[in-house]
Amino acid sequence: MTIGLKELLERADKKLVGVHPIVATKARQLISQAYKEGINIIITQGFRSIEEQNELYAQGRTKPGKIVTKAKGGYSYHNFGLAFDFAVLNPDGSVNWNVDAKWKRVGQLGKSLGLEWGGDWEDFKDYPHFQYTFGLSLADLRAGKRPPTKEESEVSEYQLTEKDKEVIETLRCLGITDGKNPTRPVNQLYLWHVVYGLVKAIKEGKV
């Protein structure tokens, strides 16, 4: 069973309804990059309402099943459209839930796009999870603060993540950028992350 990139992206679009447009774009870029490396991934979860989060939190506590989340409603970036979950597919199209080299490679690809990967968390490894917070805490979001839309972010000051800052500083030291915040972050930051990944691979002797 061969699944093409077009089908993977179409499947993703159904799961990315309600996800912030910049985060949704990064999810699609992740699928495309992984596909180029022979790794098929699907989006399993995108936006999750407060009510849905509370239902999930109750599982294994006040309702049957095993505990699958530590977050109550309003305490997950899914509740604000700033997170998505993924899974790696086997060649036959079934889901591979074993966290192997392919999973870890997808984690690296996601981070190259500026995403935060749950697989890096110390207290609770959440391998299927990616989030992009725009520098906003969950307390900020519960208080009503929201990130810019895609259109606004092209012309306004952009909240850089720590990874973004690391990439920009590295490229500034190499003379590739002037170190200033990007004026078109959606496109410019993506390009910088790609260049950063290439520079890192050259330094490590991988290319």
C-alpha positions in Angstrom: 0.0 0.0 0.0 1.6 3.2 -1.2 0.4 6.5 0.3 1.3 9.7 -1.7 2.1 13.1 -0.3 -1.1 14.5 -1.6 -3.2 12.0 0.4 -1.1 12.6 3.5 -1.7 16.4 3.2 -5.4 15.9 2.6 -5.7 13.8 5.7 -3.8 16.4 7.7 -6.1 19.2 6.6 -9.1 17.4 8.2 -7.2 17.3 11.5 -5.8 20.8 11.3 -9.2 22.6 11.4 -9.1 25.2 14.2 -5.3 25.1 14.4 -3.5 28.5 14.1 -2.6 29.0 10.4 1.2 29.3 11.1 1.2 26.1 13.2 -0.9 24.3 10.5 1.6 25.5 7.8 4.4 24.0 9.9 2.6 20.7 10.2 2.2 20.5 6.5 5.9 21.4 6.0 6.8 18.7 8.5 4.8 16.1 6.5 6.4 17.1 3.3 10.0 17.0 4.7 9.4 13.6 6.3 8.0 12.3 3.1 11.1 13.3 1.2 13.1 11.1 3.7 10.8 8.2 3.2 8.8 8.7 6.4 5.0 8.9 6.2 3.3 10.6 9.1 -0.2 11.5 9.8 -1.7 14.2 12.1 -3.8 12.5 14.8 -4.9 15.5 16.7 -5.0 19.3 16.3 -7.3 21.7 18.1 -9.0 20.3 21.2 -11.8 22.3 23.0 -11.7 22.9 26.7 -14.6 20.4 27.1 -12.8 17.8 25.1 -9.6 18.3 27.2 -11.6 17.8 30.4 -13.1 14.7 29.1 -9.6 13.4 28.2 -8.3 14.4 31.6 -11.1 12.4 33.3 -10.0 9.2 31.5 -8.2 7.0 34.0 -9.3 9.2 36.9 -13.0 9.5 37.1 -13.7 7.6 33.9 -12.6 4.2 32.6 -9.3 3.9 30.6 -5.7 4.7 31.2 -4.4 8.2 31.9 -3.3 9.8 28.7 -2.8 13.5 29.7 -1.7 15.5 32.6 -3.5 18.6 31.5 -6.9 19.8 32.4 -8.9 22.1 30.1 -7.1 25.3 29.4 -3.8 23.8 30.4 -2.9 22.4 27.0 -1.7 24.3 23.9 -4.1 22.1 21.9 -6.9 24.1 23.5 -5.7 27.3 21.8 -4.8 25.7 18.4 -1.1 25.9 18.9 -0.3 22.2 19.0 -0.8 19.1 17.0 0.0 15.4 17.5 1.4 13.0 14.8 2.1 9.4 14.3 4.5 7.5 12.0 3.0 5.0 9.5 4.3 1.6 8.7 4.8 0.7 5.0 1.3 -1.1 5.0 -0.4 2.1 6.2 -0.9 1.0 9.8 0.4 3.2 12.6 3.8 2.5 14.2 3.5 3.5 17.8 7.0 2.2 18.6 9.3 5.2 19.2 12.1 4.3 16.9 14.6 6.1 14.7 11.9 7.4 12.4 10.0 9.0 15.2 13.2 10.6 16.5 14.0 11.9 13.0 10.5 13.5 12.7 11.3 15.1 16.1 14.4 16.6 14.6 12.7 17.8 11.5 10.0 19.4 13.6 12.5 21.3 15.7 14.2 22.5 12.5 10.9 24.2 11.7 11.0 25.9 15.1 8.5 23.6 16.7 8.9 22.4 20.3 8.9 18.6 20.5 7.3 16.8 23.4 9.9 14.1 23.0 12.5 16.5 24.5 10.6 17.0 27.7 12.2 15.8 30.9 9.3 15.2 33.2 6.9 13.7 30.7 8.0 12.4 27.3 5.2 13.2 24.8 6.7 11.8 21.6 3.7 12.5 19.3 3.4 16.1 20.3 4.5 19.3 18.7 3.7 22.9 19.7 4.5 26.4 18.6 3.7 28.9 21.4 4.8 32.3 19.9 6.4 32.9 23.3 3.0 32.9 25.0 2.5 30.9 28.2 -0.7 29.0 29.0 -1.4 31.6 31.6 -1.1 34.3 28.9 -3.5 32.4 26.7 -6.0 31.7 29.5 -5.9 35.5 30.2 -7.0 36.2 26.6 -3.7 36.9 24.9 -3.4 35.5 21.4 -0.6 35.2 18.8 -0.8 37.2 15.5 -2.5 35.7 12.5 -0.4 34.8 9.5 -1.2 38.1 7.8 -0.4 40.2 10.8 2.8 38.4 11.5 4.1 39.4 8.1 4.2 43.0 9.0 4.3 43.3 12.8 7.0 42.5 15.4 7.2 38.7 15.8 7.7 36.8 19.0 10.7 34.6 18.4 11.1 31.3 20.1 14.4 30.3 21.8 15.2 28.0 18.9 14.5 30.9 16.5 16.9 33.1 18.4 19.6 30.4 18.4 19.3 30.0 14.6 19.4 33.7 14.0 22.4 34.2 16.3 24.3 31.3 14.6 23.7 32.7 11.1 24.6 36.2 12.3 28.0 35.0 13.5 28.5 33.4 10.1 27.6 36.6 8.3 24.5 35.1 6.7 22.0 37.5 8.4 22.3 40.8 10.2 20.7 39.4 13.3 17.5 41.6 13.1 14.0 40.1 13.5 12.7 38.9 10.1 10.2 41.2 8.4 8.4 38.2 6.8 8.8 35.5 9.5 6.6 32.8 8.1 8.8 32.5 5.0 12.1 34.0 6.2 12.4 32.0 9.5 11.6 28.8 7.6 14.5 29.5 5.2 16.8 30.3 8.1 16.0 27.1 9.9 16.7 25.1 6.7 20.1 27.0 6.2 20.9 26.4 9.9 20.2 22.7 9.5 22.5 22.5 6.5 25.3 24.4 8.3 25.0 22.1 11.3 25.1 19.0 9.1 28.3 20.3 7.3 30.0 21.0 10.7 29.1 17.5 11.8 30.5 16.0 8.6 27.1 14.6 7.5 27.2 16.2 4.1 
